[in-house]
């Protein structure tokens, strides 16, 4: 968290509640978008690029747990 860069995200806007780091490459951003869908963004390259997963009908995601990096 010492240095931050702007990146393009695959969603127009969102309210993110949590950023989860598994290691220096794998990270997740959790929250919701402006039309009440839950959103999880996943990066496998240290936050340079992100892929999105939506869950409609769920307003937001506040946290998650992992059993492994897979």
C-alpha positions as YAML, in Angstrom:
chain: A
units: angstrom
residues:
- id: 1
  name: UNK
  ca: [0.00, 0.00, 0.00]
- id: 2
  name: UNK
  ca: [2.96, 2.39, -0.12]
- id: 3
  name: UNK
  ca: [2.41, 3.16, -3.82]
- id: 4
  name: UNK
  ca: [-0.84, 3.29, -5.79]
- id: 5
  name: UNK
  ca: [-1.51, 3.63, -9.55]
- id: 6
  name: UNK
  ca: [-4.71, 4.35, -11.48]
- id: 7
  name: UNK
  ca: [-6.00, 1.36, -13.47]
- id: 8
  name: UNK
  ca: [-8.97, 0.78, -15.78]
- id: 9
  name: UNK
  ca: [-11.60, -1.45, -14.20]
- id: 10
  name: UNK
  ca: [-14.10, -3.58, -16.19]
- id: 11
  name: UNK
  ca: [-17.07, -1.82, -14.53]
- id: 12
  name: UNK
  ca: [-18.32, 1.74, -14.95]
- id: 13
  name: UNK
  ca: [-18.66, 2.43, -11.24]
- id: 14
  name: UNK
  ca: [-18.82, 0.62, -7.95]
- id: 15
  name: UNK
  ca: [-18.66, 0.87, -4.21]
- id: 16
  name: UNK
  ca: [-15.92, -1.41, -3.00]
- id: 17
  name: UNK
  ca: [-15.94, -2.55, 0.63]
- id: 18
  name: UNK
  ca: [-12.86, -4.76, 0.83]
- id: 19
  name: UNK
  ca: [-9.59, -5.41, -0.97]
- id: 20
  name: UNK
  ca: [-8.15, -8.89, -0.33]
- id: 21
  name: UNK
  ca: [-4.53, -9.79, -1.10]
- id: 22
  name: UNK
  ca: [-3.67, -13.49, -1.28]
- id: 23
  name: UNK
  ca: [-0.11, -12.87, -2.49]
- id: 24
  name: UNK
  ca: [1.76, -10.27, -4.58]
- id: 25
  name: UNK
  ca: [-0.13, -11.34, -7.74]
- id: 26
  name: UNK
  ca: [-3.58, -12.56, -6.65]
- id: 27
  name: UNK
  ca: [-6.05, -10.02, -5.25]
- id: 28
  name: UNK
  ca: [-9.79, -9.38, -5.09]
- id: 29
  name: UNK
  ca: [-11.94, -6.25, -4.73]
- id: 30
  name: UNK
  ca: [-15.41, -6.84, -3.25]
- id: 31
  name: UNK
  ca: [-18.48, -4.65, -3.26]
- id: 32
  name: UNK
  ca: [-21.42, -3.64, -5.44]
- id: 33
  name: UNK
  ca: [-22.24, -1.60, -8.52]
- id: 34
  name: UNK
  ca: [-24.71, 1.26, -9.00]
- id: 35
  name: UNK
  ca: [-27.59, -1.03, -10.11]
- id: 36
  name: UNK
  ca: [-27.59, -3.17, -6.94]
- id: 37
  name: UNK
  ca: [-25.54, -6.12, -8.21]
- id: 38
  name: UNK
  ca: [-22.80, -7.63, -6.09]
- id: 39
  name: UNK
  ca: [-19.39, -7.40, -7.77]
- id: 40
  name: UNK
  ca: [-16.10, -9.18, -7.25]
- id: 41
  name: UNK
  ca: [-13.05, -8.09, -9.24]
- id: 42
  name: UNK
  ca: [-10.11, -10.49, -9.52]
- id: 43
  name: UNK
  ca: [-6.53, -9.67, -10.52]
- id: 44
  name: UNK
  ca: [-3.82, -12.27, -11.12]
- id: 45
  name: UNK
  ca: [-1.10, -9.76, -12.08]
- id: 46
  name: UNK
  ca: [-0.78, -7.61, -8.98]
- id: 47
  name: UNK
  ca: [-3.66, -5.26, -9.84]
- id: 48
  name: UNK
  ca: [-2.64, -4.22, -13.36]
- id: 49
  name: UNK
  ca: [-5.69, -5.86, -14.97]
- id: 50
  name: UNK
  ca: [-8.97, -7.02, -13.42]
- id: 51
  name: UNK
  ca: [-11.74, -9.47, -14.38]
- id: 52
  name: UNK
  ca: [-15.28, -9.08, -13.03]
- id: 53
  name: UNK
  ca: [-17.89, -11.44, -11.61]
- id: 54
  name: UNK
  ca: [-21.46, -10.20, -10.96]
- id: 55
  name: UNK
  ca: [-24.23, -11.63, -8.81]
- id: 56
  name: UNK
  ca: [-27.58, -10.02, -9.63]
- id: 57
  name: UNK
  ca: [-30.14, -9.63, -6.91]
- id: 58
  name: UNK
  ca: [-27.48, -9.39, -4.18]
- id: 59
  name: UNK
  ca: [-26.66, -5.79, -3.23]
- id: 60
  name: UNK
  ca: [-23.03, -6.08, -2.15]
- id: 61
  name: UNK
  ca: [-20.30, -8.41, -0.89]
- id: 62
  name: UNK
  ca: [-18.58, -7.46, 2.35]
- id: 63
  name: UNK
  ca: [-15.98, -10.21, 2.74]
- id: 64
  name: UNK
  ca: [-14.75, -13.65, 1.76]
- id: 65
  name: UNK
  ca: [-12.64, -16.52, 3.04]
- id: 66
  name: UNK
  ca: [-10.21, -18.80, 1.18]
- id: 67
  name: UNK
  ca: [-9.33, -22.45, 1.71]
- id: 68
  name: UNK
  ca: [-6.40, -22.17, -0.76]
- id: 69
  name: UNK
  ca: [-4.96, -19.89, -3.47]
- id: 70
  name: UNK
  ca: [-6.77, -22.03, -6.08]
...
